[in-house]
Amino acid sequence: MGNNFEKEIAEIRKGIELAKRLREQALARKELLENQLQEIENEIRRLGVEPERLEEELARLEKEIARAIAEARELIPWDLIEKYSAGGNERRGRED
């Protein structure tokens, strides 16, 4: 009967050691990820944006890009390109 307890205790000790190792690995991974997060946040700040406002800034930049693309399209003389090109193929792929 005592033998069964010894086996169970040994198994529990083994489980505790494995759990300790897993915890240490998790803590090391957490530290690594926290350092990476800090580096990313520092880079975002270096670019002139607070990390909390990143989504807002990305939305603003997307609008600015869309506006610039629309403006560039307006400056291209599509009518002349169609008139003087072979069949107007250069206009393909253009979004109206």
ChimeraX commands (.cxc) that place a marker at each C-alpha (Angstrom):
marker #1 position 0.00,0.00,0.00 radius 0.5
marker #1 position 2.83,2.40,0.84 radius 0.5
marker #1 position 4.26,1.72,-2.60 radius 0.5
marker #1 position 1.20,3.19,-4.31 radius 0.5
marker #1 position 1.54,6.40,-2.32 radius 0.5
marker #1 position 5.19,6.65,-3.25 radius 0.5
marker #1 position 4.34,6.28,-6.94 radius 0.5
marker #1 position 1.61,8.89,-6.66 radius 0.5
marker #1 position 3.87,11.28,-4.77 radius 0.5
marker #1 position 6.62,10.77,-7.38 radius 0.5
marker #1 position 4.10,11.45,-10.14 radius 0.5
marker #1 position 2.88,14.59,-8.39 radius 0.5
marker #1 position 6.48,15.81,-7.95 radius 0.5
marker #1 position 7.13,15.19,-11.63 radius 0.5
marker #1 position 3.97,17.13,-12.49 radius 0.5
marker #1 position 5.04,20.01,-10.27 radius 0.5
marker #1 position 8.48,20.15,-11.93 radius 0.5
marker #1 position 6.91,20.11,-15.40 radius 0.5
marker #1 position 4.49,22.85,-14.37 radius 0.5
marker #1 position 7.40,24.94,-13.02 radius 0.5
marker #1 position 9.25,24.57,-16.33 radius 0.5
marker #1 position 6.16,25.53,-18.29 radius 0.5
marker #1 position 5.66,28.56,-16.05 radius 0.5
marker #1 position 9.29,29.64,-16.54 radius 0.5
marker #1 position 8.93,29.26,-20.31 radius 0.5
marker #1 position 5.69,31.24,-20.27 radius 0.5
marker #1 position 7.27,34.02,-18.20 radius 0.5
marker #1 position 10.25,34.19,-20.56 radius 0.5
marker #1 position 7.91,34.35,-23.57 radius 0.5
marker #1 position 5.82,37.03,-21.86 radius 0.5
marker #1 position 8.94,39.12,-21.21 radius 0.5
marker #1 position 10.03,38.74,-24.84 radius 0.5
marker #1 position 6.60,39.79,-26.12 radius 0.5
marker #1 position 6.44,42.75,-23.73 radius 0.5
marker #1 position 9.86,43.91,-24.99 radius 0.5
marker #1 position 8.70,43.57,-28.60 radius 0.5
marker #1 position 5.55,45.54,-27.81 radius 0.5
marker #1 position 7.63,48.29,-26.22 radius 0.5
marker #1 position 9.91,48.43,-29.27 radius 0.5
marker #1 position 6.91,48.67,-31.61 radius 0.5
marker #1 position 5.30,51.39,-29.49 radius 0.5
marker #1 position 8.59,53.32,-29.44 radius 0.5
marker #1 position 8.84,53.07,-33.23 radius 0.5
marker #1 position 5.25,54.31,-33.61 radius 0.5
marker #1 position 6.06,57.27,-31.34 radius 0.5
marker #1 position 9.23,57.92,-33.35 radius 0.5
marker #1 position 6.99,58.24,-36.39 radius 0.5
marker #1 position 5.02,60.93,-34.59 radius 0.5
marker #1 position 1.93,58.99,-33.53 radius 0.5
marker #1 position 0.79,57.92,-30.10 radius 0.5
marker #1 position 0.06,54.16,-30.11 radius 0.5
marker #1 position -3.42,54.79,-28.69 radius 0.5
marker #1 position -4.25,56.89,-31.78 radius 0.5
marker #1 position -2.80,54.47,-34.34 radius 0.5
marker #1 position -6.16,53.29,-35.75 radius 0.5
marker #1 position -7.31,56.89,-36.13 radius 0.5
marker #1 position -4.07,57.85,-37.89 radius 0.5
marker #1 position -4.27,54.87,-40.24 radius 0.5
marker #1 position -7.85,55.83,-41.19 radius 0.5
marker #1 position -6.72,59.42,-41.84 radius 0.5
marker #1 position -3.85,58.24,-44.02 radius 0.5
marker #1 position -6.12,55.90,-46.01 radius 0.5
marker #1 position -8.44,58.84,-46.75 radius 0.5
marker #1 position -5.48,60.98,-47.76 radius 0.5
marker #1 position -4.18,58.26,-50.10 radius 0.5
marker #1 position -7.61,57.79,-51.68 radius 0.5
marker #1 position -7.90,61.55,-52.20 radius 0.5
marker #1 position -4.43,61.73,-53.77 radius 0.5
marker #1 position -5.22,58.82,-56.12 radius 0.5
marker #1 position -8.49,60.45,-57.17 radius 0.5
marker #1 position -6.68,63.73,-57.77 radius 0.5
marker #1 position -3.98,62.01,-59.84 radius 0.5
marker #1 position -6.63,60.27,-61.97 radius 0.5
marker #1 position -8.30,63.62,-62.63 radius 0.5
marker #1 position -5.01,65.03,-63.91 radius 0.5
marker #1 position -4.53,62.28,-66.49 radius 0.5
marker #1 position -5.98,63.25,-69.90 radius 0.5
marker #1 position -7.88,60.00,-70.43 radius 0.5
marker #1 position -9.81,61.44,-73.37 radius 0.5
marker #1 position -6.59,62.27,-75.24 radius 0.5
marker #1 position -5.08,58.90,-74.37 radius 0.5
marker #1 position -8.13,57.14,-75.81 radius 0.5
marker #1 position -8.16,59.36,-78.88 radius 0.5
marker #1 position -4.49,58.93,-79.79 radius 0.5
marker #1 position -3.71,55.44,-78.56 radius 0.5
marker #1 position -4.25,52.22,-80.48 radius 0.5
marker #1 position -7.78,51.26,-79.47 radius 0.5
marker #1 position -7.61,52.92,-76.06 radius 0.5
marker #1 position -6.05,49.86,-74.39 radius 0.5
marker #1 position -4.06,52.06,-72.02 radius 0.5
marker #1 position -7.28,52.97,-70.25 radius 0.5
marker #1 position -7.98,49.39,-69.17 radius 0.5
marker #1 position -7.74,48.80,-65.48 radius 0.5
marker #1 position -8.79,52.36,-64.75 radius 0.5
marker #1 position -11.42,52.71,-62.07 radius 0.5
marker #1 position -14.15,55.24,-62.78 radius 0.5
marker link #1:1,2 radius 0.2
marker link #1:2,3 radius 0.2
marker link #1:3,4 radius 0.2
marker link #1:4,5 radius 0.2
marker link #1:5,6 radius 0.2
marker link #1:6,7 radius 0.2
marker link #1:7,8 radius 0.2
marker link #1:8,9 radius 0.2
marker link #1:9,10 radius 0.2
marker link #1:10,11 radius 0.2
marker link #1:11,12 radius 0.2
marker link #1:12,13 radius 0.2
marker link #1:13,14 radius 0.2
marker link #1:14,15 radius 0.2
marker link #1:15,16 radius 0.2
marker link #1:16,17 radius 0.2
marker link #1:17,18 radius 0.2
marker link #1:18,19 radius 0.2
marker link #1:19,20 radius 0.2
marker link #1:20,21 radius 0.2
marker link #1:21,22 radius 0.2
marker link #1:22,23 radius 0.2
marker link #1:23,24 radius 0.2
marker link #1:24,25 radius 0.2
marker link #1:25,26 radius 0.2
marker link #1:26,27 radius 0.2
marker link #1:27,28 radius 0.2
marker link #1:28,29 radius 0.2
marker link #1:29,30 radius 0.2
marker link #1:30,31 radius 0.2
marker link #1:31,32 radius 0.2
marker link #1:32,33 radius 0.2
marker link #1:33,34 radius 0.2
marker link #1:34,35 radius 0.2
marker link #1:35,36 radius 0.2
marker link #1:36,37 radius 0.2
marker link #1:37,38 radius 0.2
marker link #1:38,39 radius 0.2
marker link #1:39,40 radius 0.2
marker link #1:40,41 radius 0.2
marker link #1:41,42 radius 0.2
marker link #1:42,43 radius 0.2
marker link #1:43,44 radius 0.2
marker link #1:44,45 radius 0.2
marker link #1:45,46 radius 0.2
marker link #1:46,47 radius 0.2
marker link #1:47,48 radius 0.2
marker link #1:48,49 radius 0.2
marker link #1:49,50 radius 0.2
marker link #1:50,51 radius 0.2
marker link #1:51,52 radius 0.2
marker link #1:52,53 radius 0.2
marker link #1:53,54 radius 0.2
marker link #1:54,55 radius 0.2
marker link #1:55,56 radius 0.2
marker link #1:56,57 radius 0.2
marker link #1:57,58 radius 0.2
marker link #1:58,59 radius 0.2
marker link #1:59,60 radius 0.2
marker link #1:60,61 radius 0.2
marker link #1:61,62 radius 0.2
marker link #1:62,63 radius 0.2
marker link #1:63,64 radius 0.2
marker link #1:64,65 radius 0.2
marker link #1:65,66 radius 0.2
marker link #1:66,67 radius 0.2
marker link #1:67,68 radius 0.2
marker link #1:68,69 radius 0.2
marker link #1:69,70 radius 0.2
marker link #1:70,71 radius 0.2
marker link #1:71,72 radius 0.2
marker link #1:72,73 radius 0.2
marker link #1:73,74 radius 0.2
marker link #1:74,75 radius 0.2
marker link #1:75,76 radius 0.2
marker link #1:76,77 radius 0.2
marker link #1:77,78 radius 0.2
marker link #1:78,79 radius 0.2
marker link #1:79,80 radius 0.2
marker link #1:80,81 radius 0.2
marker link #1:81,82 radius 0.2
marker link #1:82,83 radius 0.2
marker link #1:83,84 radius 0.2
marker link #1:84,85 radius 0.2
marker link #1:85,86 radius 0.2
marker link #1:86,87 radius 0.2
marker link #1:87,88 radius 0.2
marker link #1:88,89 radius 0.2
marker link #1:89,90 radius 0.2
marker link #1:90,91 radius 0.2
marker link #1:91,92 radius 0.2
marker link #1:92,93 radius 0.2
marker link #1:93,94 radius 0.2
marker link #1:94,95 radius 0.2
marker link #1:95,96 radius 0.2
view
